[in-house]
């Protein structure tokens, strides 16, 4: 499971992963991040909360890499 939180006043994107995360969930997360990045200003802050993460499928790694590349392209601080 994942949640995306966007705070425009703080120019912050928070991604939280909990429980067991699957490839399908990571793909949905990637799409939500893509939309959030259209709202954020350059030099936004990114917070990734893995506190409740139990496991994540190894197959998620390409989507995670894509999320990181998108954030870099959008000028993450």
Number of C-alpha atoms within 10 A of each C-alpha: 15 19 12 14 14 17 14 13 7 11 15 19 21 15 17 17 22 16 14 14 18 16 17 12 17 23 17 13 22 19 13 16 21 16 11 17 19 9 12 21 15 15 14 19 17 16 12 11 14 14 10 13 15 11 13 18 11 10 12 16 13 13 19 16 12 14 20 16 13 16 21 13 11 17 15 19 11
